[in-house]
């Protein structure tokens, strides 16, 4: 059974897409320098940047 026949009205399927400009990437972070996190408030200070997606201190370069 299709979606169209279940609802009794015309229907279409749309997909959500992310805006590429708003995606987090570690190279866009102001604290990222050659693979090292330089955020003093973060526990990984002067260590390898683990993930920009989960980082609470992520800020985009101006």
Secondary structure, 3 states (H helix, E strand, C coil): CCHHHHHCCCCCCCCCCCCHHHCCCHHHECCEECCEECCCCCCCCCEECCCCCCCCCCCECC
